[in-house]
Amino acid sequence: MATGGGAHKFYELFGGALQVEVQREDEMECLIEGLKFITLIPDEVYYFSDELISSVAHPTAAATTSASTPPTSSSNGLLVHQSKIPTPSSIPSNASPTSANLPPLERPSPDPPKYGVTFESNPTPQLPCLLVNIGSGVSIIKVDEDGAFERVSGTSLGGGTLWGLLSLLTPAKTFDEMLAFSERGDNSTVDMLVGDIYGQDYSKLGLKSTMIASTFGKVFKKGGERGKFSAEDISKSLLYAVSNNIGQIAYMNAEKYNLDRIYFGGCFIRGHAATIATLSYAIRFWSKGTKRALFLRHEGFLYVDAGDRLERG
């Protein structure tokens, strides 16, 4: 049983040269069936705590909270805080970020702190929803309450974009090496920030001095020599550029179809803290705290779960 582009592209090769019978399954159907199945598993779905997201805007308050609520390590290497965070369903639909005890969120930070996560221990079917599947490109799929689905949007700027550009611009050979580079980088040496333009915050428009005004904006200098930029800084800049773009497109589609639950899946995420941080912060900011990004521990294996379920069904 196989799905995805390879199941079609290499179908005759498997049957002819290898004498292997391949049962092809529809990619999108398997993806949605996998999502419906995997979200019923306890401690599979997780999201970033509001306290840690807010720490970008209120670092002093966040430090106090962290000191009184020590984090523990989970089995998958993510940081889990012991405090209980209210779920989106526990916040009234008419509640504003203030009434839900959420401080105003700033624009996505160019350097998010390390975030903790909270797992959903008692999952229930959560439809309708939006699934943002990030692979080489990005597919955004609207799932209705009855399980019917439709690909409503997407973008060609996905994991393949990041991988391709970093292959050209850095010595990294694998995607994991690229992510490792980004963890050690400082994107402010490459990106032009609001503070680089105005010398301070642009408070009238609500723009912090640390907000990215132009990705790679410092690379070009008119009439001057091209500066030297490290592979680490380039990697972080491009990771933020791709992730922020996906996060904003996801929010706009969730708003368009009035969906509160936004799941992110696909091998692009790989449990990487900076990637998850950027996607989460973008959703929380653009929605003014009314929506949150949800992630899956087995984000790259939805097709496998679906195929097994379809076979047993």
ChimeraX commands (.cxc) that place a marker at each C-alpha (Angstrom):
marker #1 position 0.00,0.00,0.00 radius 0.5
marker #1 position 1.44,3.40,-0.99 radius 0.5
marker #1 position 0.37,6.98,-1.48 radius 0.5
marker #1 position 1.86,10.26,-2.64 radius 0.5
marker #1 position 3.57,11.10,-5.92 radius 0.5
marker #1 position 5.94,8.15,-5.80 radius 0.5
marker #1 position 3.06,5.67,-5.70 radius 0.5
marker #1 position 2.06,6.88,-9.17 radius 0.5
marker #1 position 5.44,7.81,-10.65 radius 0.5
marker #1 position 7.07,4.46,-9.83 radius 0.5
marker #1 position 3.99,2.24,-10.05 radius 0.5
marker #1 position 5.08,0.46,-13.25 radius 0.5
marker #1 position 8.65,0.13,-11.97 radius 0.5
marker #1 position 7.47,-1.70,-8.85 radius 0.5
marker #1 position 5.23,-3.98,-10.85 radius 0.5
marker #1 position 7.66,-4.66,-13.70 radius 0.5
marker #1 position 11.24,-4.65,-12.46 radius 0.5
marker #1 position 10.53,-5.62,-8.85 radius 0.5
marker #1 position 7.42,-7.76,-9.35 radius 0.5
marker #1 position 5.79,-6.00,-6.40 radius 0.5
marker #1 position 2.06,-5.37,-6.38 radius 0.5
marker #1 position 1.34,-1.84,-5.18 radius 0.5
marker #1 position -2.06,-0.77,-3.91 radius 0.5
marker #1 position -2.32,2.95,-4.54 radius 0.5
marker #1 position -4.37,5.10,-2.18 radius 0.5
marker #1 position -5.48,8.69,-2.67 radius 0.5
marker #1 position -3.03,11.01,-0.93 radius 0.5
marker #1 position -5.49,13.55,0.42 radius 0.5
marker #1 position -7.98,10.92,1.57 radius 0.5
marker #1 position -5.26,9.08,3.48 radius 0.5
marker #1 position -4.08,12.36,4.99 radius 0.5
marker #1 position -7.51,13.27,6.34 radius 0.5
marker #1 position -8.28,9.74,7.55 radius 0.5
marker #1 position -4.93,9.76,9.33 radius 0.5
marker #1 position -5.71,13.10,10.95 radius 0.5
marker #1 position -9.12,11.93,12.18 radius 0.5
marker #1 position -7.54,8.81,13.65 radius 0.5
marker #1 position -4.39,10.23,15.18 radius 0.5
marker #1 position -6.13,13.15,16.92 radius 0.5
marker #1 position -8.07,10.62,19.04 radius 0.5
marker #1 position -4.86,9.33,20.63 radius 0.5
marker #1 position -4.12,10.80,24.09 radius 0.5
marker #1 position -1.05,13.05,24.28 radius 0.5
marker #1 position -0.70,13.17,20.49 radius 0.5
marker #1 position -1.92,16.72,19.84 radius 0.5
marker #1 position -0.04,19.55,21.51 radius 0.5
marker #1 position 0.13,23.33,21.49 radius 0.5
marker #1 position 2.32,26.07,22.89 radius 0.5
marker #1 position 1.38,27.52,26.24 radius 0.5
marker #1 position 0.06,31.06,26.25 radius 0.5
marker #1 position 2.49,31.97,29.05 radius 0.5
marker #1 position 5.50,31.16,26.93 radius 0.5
marker #1 position 4.14,32.83,23.81 radius 0.5
marker #1 position 3.47,35.93,25.88 radius 0.5
marker #1 position 7.02,35.83,27.25 radius 0.5
marker #1 position 8.13,37.55,24.05 radius 0.5
marker #1 position 6.07,40.59,25.05 radius 0.5
marker #1 position 6.42,40.25,28.83 radius 0.5
marker #1 position 9.75,38.54,29.63 radius 0.5
marker #1 position 9.74,39.59,33.31 radius 0.5
marker #1 position 6.31,38.15,33.98 radius 0.5
marker #1 position 7.19,35.01,32.06 radius 0.5
marker #1 position 10.36,34.51,34.10 radius 0.5
marker #1 position 8.30,34.65,37.31 radius 0.5
marker #1 position 5.84,32.09,35.93 radius 0.5
marker #1 position 8.62,29.77,34.80 radius 0.5
marker #1 position 10.29,29.95,38.20 radius 0.5
marker #1 position 7.11,28.90,40.00 radius 0.5
marker #1 position 6.22,26.21,37.45 radius 0.5
marker #1 position 9.29,24.13,36.61 radius 0.5
marker #1 position 9.29,22.45,33.20 radius 0.5
marker #1 position 9.74,18.74,32.67 radius 0.5
marker #1 position 11.03,16.88,29.64 radius 0.5
marker #1 position 8.63,14.76,27.61 radius 0.5
marker #1 position 9.48,11.51,25.86 radius 0.5
marker #1 position 9.73,13.24,22.48 radius 0.5
marker #1 position 12.24,15.83,23.65 radius 0.5
marker #1 position 9.82,18.75,23.80 radius 0.5
marker #1 position 9.58,20.96,26.84 radius 0.5
marker #1 position 6.34,20.39,28.78 radius 0.5
marker #1 position 5.16,22.75,31.49 radius 0.5
marker #1 position 3.19,21.28,34.37 radius 0.5
marker #1 position 0.72,24.17,34.58 radius 0.5
marker #1 position -2.70,23.62,33.01 radius 0.5
marker #1 position -3.35,25.90,30.06 radius 0.5
marker #1 position -6.98,26.56,29.03 radius 0.5
marker #1 position -7.88,25.04,25.68 radius 0.5
marker #1 position -9.54,27.08,22.93 radius 0.5
marker #1 position -12.87,25.37,23.72 radius 0.5
marker #1 position -12.75,26.64,27.30 radius 0.5
marker #1 position -12.67,30.27,26.13 radius 0.5
marker #1 position -16.09,31.75,25.22 radius 0.5
marker #1 position -16.42,32.52,21.52 radius 0.5
marker #1 position -17.08,36.18,22.30 radius 0.5
marker #1 position -14.10,36.51,24.60 radius 0.5
marker #1 position -11.36,38.92,23.68 radius 0.5
marker #1 position -7.70,38.26,24.52 radius 0.5
marker #1 position -8.13,40.56,27.53 radius 0.5
marker #1 position -11.21,38.81,28.92 radius 0.5
marker #1 position -9.48,35.45,28.46 radius 0.5
marker #1 position -6.52,36.71,30.53 radius 0.5
marker #1 position -4.29,36.81,27.46 radius 0.5
marker #1 position -2.02,39.84,27.13 radius 0.5
marker #1 position -1.87,41.59,23.76 radius 0.5
marker #1 position 0.40,39.70,21.41 radius 0.5
marker #1 position 3.16,41.42,19.48 radius 0.5
marker #1 position 4.11,40.60,15.93 radius 0.5
marker #1 position 6.16,37.40,15.52 radius 0.5
marker #1 position 9.54,37.85,17.12 radius 0.5
marker #1 position 12.67,37.51,14.98 radius 0.5
marker #1 position 14.18,35.44,17.78 radius 0.5
marker #1 position 11.51,33.44,19.67 radius 0.5
marker #1 position 12.49,32.00,23.05 radius 0.5
marker #1 position 12.33,28.30,23.78 radius 0.5
marker #1 position 8.68,27.36,24.11 radius 0.5
marker #1 position 6.94,24.77,26.25 radius 0.5
marker #1 position 3.99,22.72,25.08 radius 0.5
marker #1 position 0.83,21.29,26.55 radius 0.5
marker #1 position -0.56,17.96,25.36 radius 0.5
marker #1 position -4.27,17.19,24.99 radius 0.5
marker #1 position -4.72,14.24,27.34 radius 0.5
marker #1 position -8.43,13.62,26.65 radius 0.5
marker #1 position -8.89,14.12,22.92 radius 0.5
marker #1 position -12.25,14.10,21.17 radius 0.5
marker #1 position -13.07,14.43,17.46 radius 0.5
marker #1 position -12.33,18.06,16.59 radius 0.5
marker #1 position -14.06,18.82,13.31 radius 0.5
marker #1 position -14.38,21.08,11.41 radius 0.5
marker #1 position -10.74,22.14,11.21 radius 0.5
marker #1 position -7.99,23.34,8.91 radius 0.5
marker #1 position -5.04,21.08,8.12 radius 0.5
marker #1 position -1.83,22.72,6.92 radius 0.5
marker #1 position 0.35,19.98,5.46 radius 0.5
marker #1 position 3.93,21.20,4.94 radius 0.5
marker #1 position 6.15,19.11,2.73 radius 0.5
marker #1 position 8.08,20.25,-0.33 radius 0.5
marker #1 position 5.18,22.63,-0.89 radius 0.5
marker #1 position 2.18,23.43,1.28 radius 0.5
marker #1 position -1.41,22.20,1.01 radius 0.5
marker #1 position -4.13,23.83,3.10 radius 0.5
marker #1 position -7.16,21.58,3.51 radius 0.5
marker #1 position -10.55,22.46,4.96 radius 0.5
marker #1 position -12.19,19.53,6.76 radius 0.5
marker #1 position -15.93,19.74,7.39 radius 0.5
marker #1 position -17.79,18.39,10.42 radius 0.5
marker #1 position -18.81,15.25,8.51 radius 0.5
marker #1 position -15.23,14.56,7.40 radius 0.5
marker #1 position -15.64,15.88,3.87 radius 0.5
marker #1 position -12.56,17.80,2.77 radius 0.5
marker #1 position -11.38,20.26,0.16 radius 0.5
marker #1 position -7.96,21.67,-0.68 radius 0.5
marker #1 position -8.73,25.38,-0.44 radius 0.5
marker #1 position -5.27,26.91,-0.68 radius 0.5
marker #1 position -1.55,26.31,-0.59 radius 0.5
marker #1 position 1.80,27.74,-1.54 radius 0.5
marker #1 position 4.86,26.57,-3.43 radius 0.5
marker #1 position 7.06,28.16,-0.73 radius 0.5
marker #1 position 7.48,25.23,1.63 radius 0.5
marker #1 position 10.08,22.80,2.89 radius 0.5
marker #1 position 11.52,22.30,-0.58 radius 0.5
marker #1 position 12.07,26.05,-0.85 radius 0.5
marker #1 position 14.01,26.17,2.41 radius 0.5
marker #1 position 16.00,23.06,1.56 radius 0.5
marker #1 position 16.81,24.28,-1.95 radius 0.5
marker #1 position 17.89,27.78,-0.99 radius 0.5
marker #1 position 20.00,26.60,1.94 radius 0.5
marker #1 position 21.62,23.99,-0.32 radius 0.5
marker #1 position 22.73,26.85,-2.56 radius 0.5
marker #1 position 23.74,29.27,0.19 radius 0.5
marker #1 position 25.24,27.06,2.93 radius 0.5
marker #1 position 27.47,23.97,3.16 radius 0.5
marker #1 position 24.69,21.96,4.83 radius 0.5
marker #1 position 24.03,18.61,3.15 radius 0.5
marker #1 position 20.90,17.46,5.00 radius 0.5
marker #1 position 17.76,19.12,6.29 radius 0.5
marker #1 position 18.75,18.33,9.87 radius 0.5
marker #1 position 22.09,20.09,9.33 radius 0.5
marker #1 position 20.21,23.13,8.05 radius 0.5
marker #1 position 17.99,23.17,11.14 radius 0.5
marker #1 position 21.09,22.82,13.33 radius 0.5
marker #1 position 22.63,25.82,11.57 radius 0.5
marker #1 position 19.48,27.87,12.19 radius 0.5
marker #1 position 19.58,27.13,15.92 radius 0.5
marker #1 position 22.99,28.84,16.17 radius 0.5
marker #1 position 22.16,31.76,13.90 radius 0.5
marker #1 position 21.20,35.40,14.36 radius 0.5
marker #1 position 18.89,36.53,11.59 radius 0.5
marker #1 position 19.24,40.22,12.52 radius 0.5
marker #1 position 22.63,40.27,10.76 radius 0.5
marker #1 position 20.88,39.35,7.50 radius 0.5
marker #1 position 17.33,40.71,7.85 radius 0.5
marker #1 position 16.45,44.39,7.97 radius 0.5
marker #1 position 14.44,45.09,11.12 radius 0.5
marker #1 position 12.06,47.93,11.91 radius 0.5
marker #1 position 14.70,49.31,14.26 radius 0.5
marker #1 position 17.22,49.45,11.42 radius 0.5
marker #1 position 14.88,51.79,9.55 radius 0.5
marker #1 position 13.43,53.95,12.33 radius 0.5
marker #1 position 16.02,53.50,15.05 radius 0.5
marker #1 position 13.24,52.50,17.46 radius 0.5
marker #1 position 9.74,51.03,17.62 radius 0.5
marker #1 position 7.15,52.40,15.21 radius 0.5
marker #1 position 4.55,52.58,17.95 radius 0.5
marker #1 position 1.89,54.33,15.87 radius 0.5
marker #1 position 1.60,51.22,13.70 radius 0.5
marker #1 position 2.28,48.79,16.53 radius 0.5
marker #1 position 5.61,47.69,15.08 radius 0.5
marker #1 position 8.37,46.67,17.49 radius 0.5
marker #1 position 11.95,47.55,16.60 radius 0.5
marker #1 position 12.77,43.83,16.45 radius 0.5
marker #1 position 10.15,43.03,13.81 radius 0.5
marker #1 position 11.48,41.85,10.45 radius 0.5
marker #1 position 10.81,44.59,7.91 radius 0.5
marker #1 position 12.64,42.93,5.01 radius 0.5
marker #1 position 13.97,39.39,4.84 radius 0.5
marker #1 position 17.59,39.50,3.57 radius 0.5
marker #1 position 17.28,43.29,3.54 radius 0.5
marker #1 position 20.85,43.81,4.80 radius 0.5
marker #1 position 22.49,41.69,2.11 radius 0.5
marker #1 position 22.35,44.33,-0.63 radius 0.5
marker #1 position 24.31,47.55,-0.13 radius 0.5
marker #1 position 24.24,50.08,-2.94 radius 0.5
marker #1 position 27.73,51.05,-4.06 radius 0.5
marker #1 position 29.41,48.95,-1.43 radius 0.5
marker #1 position 31.03,45.56,-1.14 radius 0.5
marker #1 position 28.85,42.61,-0.37 radius 0.5
marker #1 position 29.09,41.65,3.27 radius 0.5
marker #1 position 29.98,38.21,4.52 radius 0.5
marker #1 position 27.16,36.30,6.18 radius 0.5
marker #1 position 27.43,33.08,8.13 radius 0.5
marker #1 position 25.58,29.91,7.16 radius 0.5
marker #1 position 23.94,29.96,10.58 radius 0.5
marker #1 position 22.49,33.46,10.17 radius 0.5
marker #1 position 21.29,32.75,6.63 radius 0.5
marker #1 position 19.62,29.54,7.81 radius 0.5
marker #1 position 17.73,31.27,10.60 radius 0.5
marker #1 position 16.59,34.09,8.31 radius 0.5
marker #1 position 15.19,31.72,5.70 radius 0.5
marker #1 position 13.57,29.46,8.30 radius 0.5
marker #1 position 11.69,32.46,9.70 radius 0.5
marker #1 position 10.78,33.72,6.23 radius 0.5
marker #1 position 9.23,30.43,5.12 radius 0.5
marker #1 position 7.54,29.67,8.47 radius 0.5
marker #1 position 6.11,33.17,8.92 radius 0.5
marker #1 position 4.69,33.10,5.40 radius 0.5
marker #1 position 3.00,29.74,5.97 radius 0.5
marker #1 position 1.63,30.87,9.33 radius 0.5
marker #1 position 0.03,33.98,7.90 radius 0.5
marker #1 position -1.52,32.14,4.93 radius 0.5
marker #1 position -2.90,29.51,7.32 radius 0.5
marker #1 position -4.48,32.18,9.51 radius 0.5
marker #1 position -6.10,33.95,6.56 radius 0.5
marker #1 position -7.72,30.70,5.41 radius 0.5
marker #1 position -8.89,29.85,8.93 radius 0.5
marker #1 position -10.45,33.31,9.15 radius 0.5
marker #1 position -12.04,32.99,5.70 radius 0.5
marker #1 position -13.74,29.69,6.57 radius 0.5
marker #1 position -14.39,30.55,10.24 radius 0.5
marker #1 position -12.29,27.67,11.61 radius 0.5
marker #1 position -10.74,27.78,15.07 radius 0.5
marker #1 position -8.64,24.62,15.04 radius 0.5
marker #1 position -5.56,24.76,12.81 radius 0.5
marker #1 position -3.44,21.60,12.62 radius 0.5
marker #1 position 0.08,21.70,11.20 radius 0.5
marker #1 position 1.56,18.48,9.83 radius 0.5
marker #1 position 4.23,17.25,7.47 radius 0.5
marker #1 position 7.92,16.39,7.68 radius 0.5
marker #1 position 8.96,20.05,7.41 radius 0.5
marker #1 position 8.18,20.56,11.12 radius 0.5
marker #1 position 10.21,17.64,12.52 radius 0.5
marker #1 position 9.55,18.72,16.11 radius 0.5
marker #1 position 11.91,21.68,15.57 radius 0.5
marker #1 position 11.38,24.31,18.26 radius 0.5
marker #1 position 12.08,27.42,16.16 radius 0.5
marker #1 position 9.76,26.24,13.37 radius 0.5
marker #1 position 6.94,25.45,15.79 radius 0.5
marker #1 position 7.53,28.71,17.65 radius 0.5
marker #1 position 7.25,30.81,14.51 radius 0.5
marker #1 position 4.09,29.11,13.24 radius 0.5
marker #1 position 2.44,29.29,16.68 radius 0.5
marker #1 position 3.30,32.91,17.28 radius 0.5
marker #1 position 2.06,33.95,13.84 radius 0.5
marker #1 position -1.33,32.32,14.43 radius 0.5
marker #1 position -1.70,33.79,17.93 radius 0.5
marker #1 position -0.73,37.27,16.78 radius 0.5
marker #1 position -2.78,37.56,13.60 radius 0.5
marker #1 position -5.87,36.08,15.29 radius 0.5
marker #1 position -5.45,38.44,18.26 radius 0.5
marker #1 position -5.28,35.44,20.56 radius 0.5
marker #1 position -8.51,33.77,19.40 radius 0.5
marker #1 position -6.86,30.88,17.50 radius 0.5
marker #1 position -3.90,28.66,18.20 radius 0.5
marker #1 position -1.68,26.39,16.15 radius 0.5
marker #1 position -1.96,22.68,16.95 radius 0.5
marker #1 position 0.78,20.17,16.25 radius 0.5
marker #1 position 1.12,16.38,16.15 radius 0.5
marker #1 position 3.85,14.25,17.68 radius 0.5
marker #1 position 3.75,12.00,14.60 radius 0.5
marker #1 position 3.33,14.85,12.15 radius 0.5
marker #1 position 5.06,13.06,9.27 radius 0.5
marker #1 position 3.19,9.75,9.56 radius 0.5
marker #1 position -0.47,10.60,8.94 radius 0.5
marker #1 position -0.48,8.61,5.69 radius 0.5
marker #1 position 0.83,5.49,7.43 radius 0.5
marker #1 position -1.85,5.63,10.11 radius 0.5
marker #1 position -4.54,6.17,7.50 radius 0.5
marker #1 position -3.36,3.33,5.30 radius 0.5
marker #1 position -3.39,0.89,8.20 radius 0.5
marker #1 position -6.84,2.06,9.24 radius 0.5
marker #1 position -8.23,1.75,5.70 radius 0.5
marker #1 position -6.74,-1.73,5.36 radius 0.5
marker #1 position -8.24,-2.92,8.67 radius 0.5
marker #1 position -11.58,-1.22,7.87 radius 0.5
marker link #1:1,2 radius 0.2
marker link #1:2,3 radius 0.2
marker link #1:3,4 radius 0.2
marker link #1:4,5 radius 0.2
marker link #1:5,6 radius 0.2
marker link #1:6,7 radius 0.2
marker link #1:7,8 radius 0.2
marker link #1:8,9 radius 0.2
marker link #1:9,10 radius 0.2
marker link #1:10,11 radius 0.2
marker link #1:11,12 radius 0.2
marker link #1:12,13 radius 0.2
marker link #1:13,14 radius 0.2
marker link #1:14,15 radius 0.2
marker link #1:15,16 radius 0.2
marker link #1:16,17 radius 0.2
marker link #1:17,18 radius 0.2
marker link #1:18,19 radius 0.2
marker link #1:19,20 radius 0.2
marker link #1:20,21 radius 0.2
marker link #1:21,22 radius 0.2
marker link #1:22,23 radius 0.2
marker link #1:23,24 radius 0.2
marker link #1:24,25 radius 0.2
marker link #1:25,26 radius 0.2
marker link #1:26,27 radius 0.2
marker link #1:27,28 radius 0.2
marker link #1:28,29 radius 0.2
marker link #1:29,30 radius 0.2
marker link #1:30,31 radius 0.2
marker link #1:31,32 radius 0.2
marker link #1:32,33 radius 0.2
marker link #1:33,34 radius 0.2
marker link #1:34,35 radius 0.2
marker link #1:35,36 radius 0.2
marker link #1:36,37 radius 0.2
marker link #1:37,38 radius 0.2
marker link #1:38,39 radius 0.2
marker link #1:39,40 radius 0.2
marker link #1:40,41 radius 0.2
marker link #1:41,42 radius 0.2
marker link #1:42,43 radius 0.2
marker link #1:43,44 radius 0.2
marker link #1:44,45 radius 0.2
marker link #1:45,46 radius 0.2
marker link #1:46,47 radius 0.2
marker link #1:47,48 radius 0.2
marker link #1:48,49 radius 0.2
marker link #1:49,50 radius 0.2
marker link #1:50,51 radius 0.2
marker link #1:51,52 radius 0.2
marker link #1:52,53 radius 0.2
marker link #1:53,54 radius 0.2
marker link #1:54,55 radius 0.2
marker link #1:55,56 radius 0.2
marker link #1:56,57 radius 0.2
marker link #1:57,58 radius 0.2
marker link #1:58,59 radius 0.2
marker link #1:59,60 radius 0.2
marker link #1:60,61 radius 0.2
marker link #1:61,62 radius 0.2
marker link #1:62,63 radius 0.2
marker link #1:63,64 radius 0.2
marker link #1:64,65 radius 0.2
marker link #1:65,66 radius 0.2
marker link #1:66,67 radius 0.2
marker link #1:67,68 radius 0.2
marker link #1:68,69 radius 0.2
marker link #1:69,70 radius 0.2
marker link #1:70,71 radius 0.2
marker link #1:71,72 radius 0.2
marker link #1:72,73 radius 0.2
marker link #1:73,74 radius 0.2
marker link #1:74,75 radius 0.2
marker link #1:75,76 radius 0.2
marker link #1:76,77 radius 0.2
marker link #1:77,78 radius 0.2
marker link #1:78,79 radius 0.2
marker link #1:79,80 radius 0.2
marker link #1:80,81 radius 0.2
marker link #1:81,82 radius 0.2
marker link #1:82,83 radius 0.2
marker link #1:83,84 radius 0.2
marker link #1:84,85 radius 0.2
marker link #1:85,86 radius 0.2
marker link #1:86,87 radius 0.2
marker link #1:87,88 radius 0.2
marker link #1:88,89 radius 0.2
marker link #1:89,90 radius 0.2
marker link #1:90,91 radius 0.2
marker link #1:91,92 radius 0.2
marker link #1:92,93 radius 0.2
marker link #1:93,94 radius 0.2
marker link #1:94,95 radius 0.2
marker link #1:95,96 radius 0.2
marker link #1:96,97 radius 0.2
marker link #1:97,98 radius 0.2
marker link #1:98,99 radius 0.2
marker link #1:99,100 radius 0.2
marker link #1:100,101 radius 0.2
marker link #1:101,102 radius 0.2
marker link #1:102,103 radius 0.2
marker link #1:103,104 radius 0.2
marker link #1:104,105 radius 0.2
marker link #1:105,106 radius 0.2
marker link #1:106,107 radius 0.2
marker link #1:107,108 radius 0.2
marker link #1:108,109 radius 0.2
marker link #1:109,110 radius 0.2
marker link #1:110,111 radius 0.2
marker link #1:111,112 radius 0.2
marker link #1:112,113 radius 0.2
marker link #1:113,114 radius 0.2
marker link #1:114,115 radius 0.2
marker link #1:115,116 radius 0.2
marker link #1:116,117 radius 0.2
marker link #1:117,118 radius 0.2
marker link #1:118,119 radius 0.2
marker link #1:119,120 radius 0.2
marker link #1:120,121 radius 0.2
marker link #1:121,122 radius 0.2
marker link #1:122,123 radius 0.2
marker link #1:123,124 radius 0.2
marker link #1:124,125 radius 0.2
marker link #1:125,126 radius 0.2
marker link #1:126,127 radius 0.2
marker link #1:127,128 radius 0.2
marker link #1:128,129 radius 0.2
marker link #1:129,130 radius 0.2
marker link #1:130,131 radius 0.2
marker link #1:131,132 radius 0.2
marker link #1:132,133 radius 0.2
marker link #1:133,134 radius 0.2
marker link #1:134,135 radius 0.2
marker link #1:135,136 radius 0.2
marker link #1:136,137 radius 0.2
marker link #1:137,138 radius 0.2
marker link #1:138,139 radius 0.2
marker link #1:139,140 radius 0.2
marker link #1:140,141 radius 0.2
marker link #1:141,142 radius 0.2
marker link #1:142,143 radius 0.2
marker link #1:143,144 radius 0.2
marker link #1:144,145 radius 0.2
marker link #1:145,146 radius 0.2
marker link #1:146,147 radius 0.2
marker link #1:147,148 radius 0.2
marker link #1:148,149 radius 0.2
marker link #1:149,150 radius 0.2
marker link #1:150,151 radius 0.2
marker link #1:151,152 radius 0.2
marker link #1:152,153 radius 0.2
marker link #1:153,154 radius 0.2
marker link #1:154,155 radius 0.2
marker link #1:155,156 radius 0.2
marker link #1:156,157 radius 0.2
marker link #1:157,158 radius 0.2
marker link #1:158,159 radius 0.2
marker link #1:159,160 radius 0.2
marker link #1:160,161 radius 0.2
marker link #1:161,162 radius 0.2
marker link #1:162,163 radius 0.2
marker link #1:163,164 radius 0.2
marker link #1:164,165 radius 0.2
marker link #1:165,166 radius 0.2
marker link #1:166,167 radius 0.2
marker link #1:167,168 radius 0.2
marker link #1:168,169 radius 0.2
marker link #1:169,170 radius 0.2
marker link #1:170,171 radius 0.2
marker link #1:171,172 radius 0.2
marker link #1:172,173 radius 0.2
marker link #1:173,174 radius 0.2
marker link #1:174,175 radius 0.2
marker link #1:175,176 radius 0.2
marker link #1:176,177 radius 0.2
marker link #1:177,178 radius 0.2
marker link #1:178,179 radius 0.2
marker link #1:179,180 radius 0.2
marker link #1:180,181 radius 0.2
marker link #1:181,182 radius 0.2
marker link #1:182,183 radius 0.2
marker link #1:183,184 radius 0.2
marker link #1:184,185 radius 0.2
marker link #1:185,186 radius 0.2
marker link #1:186,187 radius 0.2
marker link #1:187,188 radius 0.2
marker link #1:188,189 radius 0.2
marker link #1:189,190 radius 0.2
marker link #1:190,191 radius 0.2
marker link #1:191,192 radius 0.2
marker link #1:192,193 radius 0.2
marker link #1:193,194 radius 0.2
marker link #1:194,195 radius 0.2
marker link #1:195,196 radius 0.2
marker link #1:196,197 radius 0.2
marker link #1:197,198 radius 0.2
marker link #1:198,199 radius 0.2
marker link #1:199,200 radius 0.2
marker link #1:200,201 radius 0.2
marker link #1:201,202 radius 0.2
marker link #1:202,203 radius 0.2
marker link #1:203,204 radius 0.2
marker link #1:204,205 radius 0.2
marker link #1:205,206 radius 0.2
marker link #1:206,207 radius 0.2
marker link #1:207,208 radius 0.2
marker link #1:208,209 radius 0.2
marker link #1:209,210 radius 0.2
marker link #1:210,211 radius 0.2
marker link #1:211,212 radius 0.2
marker link #1:212,213 radius 0.2
marker link #1:213,214 radius 0.2
marker link #1:214,215 radius 0.2
marker link #1:215,216 radius 0.2
marker link #1:216,217 radius 0.2
marker link #1:217,218 radius 0.2
marker link #1:218,219 radius 0.2
marker link #1:219,220 radius 0.2
marker link #1:220,221 radius 0.2
marker link #1:221,222 radius 0.2
marker link #1:222,223 radius 0.2
marker link #1:223,224 radius 0.2
marker link #1:224,225 radius 0.2
marker link #1:225,226 radius 0.2
marker link #1:226,227 radius 0.2
marker link #1:227,228 radius 0.2
marker link #1:228,229 radius 0.2
marker link #1:229,230 radius 0.2
marker link #1:230,231 radius 0.2
marker link #1:231,232 radius 0.2
marker link #1:232,233 radius 0.2
marker link #1:233,234 radius 0.2
marker link #1:234,235 radius 0.2
marker link #1:235,236 radius 0.2
marker link #1:236,237 radius 0.2
marker link #1:237,238 radius 0.2
marker link #1:238,239 radius 0.2
marker link #1:239,240 radius 0.2
marker link #1:240,241 radius 0.2
marker link #1:241,242 radius 0.2
marker link #1:242,243 radius 0.2
marker link #1:243,244 radius 0.2
marker link #1:244,245 radius 0.2
marker link #1:245,246 radius 0.2
marker link #1:246,247 radius 0.2
marker link #1:247,248 radius 0.2
marker link #1:248,249 radius 0.2
marker link #1:249,250 radius 0.2
marker link #1:250,251 radius 0.2
marker link #1:251,252 radius 0.2
marker link #1:252,253 radius 0.2
marker link #1:253,254 radius 0.2
marker link #1:254,255 radius 0.2
marker link #1:255,256 radius 0.2
marker link #1:256,257 radius 0.2
marker link #1:257,258 radius 0.2
marker link #1:258,259 radius 0.2
marker link #1:259,260 radius 0.2
marker link #1:260,261 radius 0.2
marker link #1:261,262 radius 0.2
marker link #1:262,263 radius 0.2
marker link #1:263,264 radius 0.2
marker link #1:264,265 radius 0.2
marker link #1:265,266 radius 0.2
marker link #1:266,267 radius 0.2
marker link #1:267,268 radius 0.2
marker link #1:268,269 radius 0.2
marker link #1:269,270 radius 0.2
marker link #1:270,271 radius 0.2
marker link #1:271,272 radius 0.2
marker link #1:272,273 radius 0.2
marker link #1:273,274 radius 0.2
marker link #1:274,275 radius 0.2
marker link #1:275,276 radius 0.2
marker link #1:276,277 radius 0.2
marker link #1:277,278 radius 0.2
marker link #1:278,279 radius 0.2
marker link #1:279,280 radius 0.2
marker link #1:280,281 radius 0.2
marker link #1:281,282 radius 0.2
marker link #1:282,283 radius 0.2
marker link #1:283,284 radius 0.2
marker link #1:284,285 radius 0.2
marker link #1:285,286 radius 0.2
marker link #1:286,287 radius 0.2
marker link #1:287,288 radius 0.2
marker link #1:288,289 radius 0.2
marker link #1:289,290 radius 0.2
marker link #1:290,291 radius 0.2
marker link #1:291,292 radius 0.2
marker link #1:292,293 radius 0.2
marker link #1:293,294 radius 0.2
marker link #1:294,295 radius 0.2
marker link #1:295,296 radius 0.2
marker link #1:296,297 radius 0.2
marker link #1:297,298 radius 0.2
marker link #1:298,299 radius 0.2
marker link #1:299,300 radius 0.2
marker link #1:300,301 radius 0.2
marker link #1:301,302 radius 0.2
marker link #1:302,303 radius 0.2
marker link #1:303,304 radius 0.2
marker link #1:304,305 radius 0.2
marker link #1:305,306 radius 0.2
marker link #1:306,307 radius 0.2
marker link #1:307,308 radius 0.2
marker link #1:308,309 radius 0.2
marker link #1:309,310 radius 0.2
marker link #1:310,311 radius 0.2
marker link #1:311,312 radius 0.2
marker link #1:312,313 radius 0.2
view
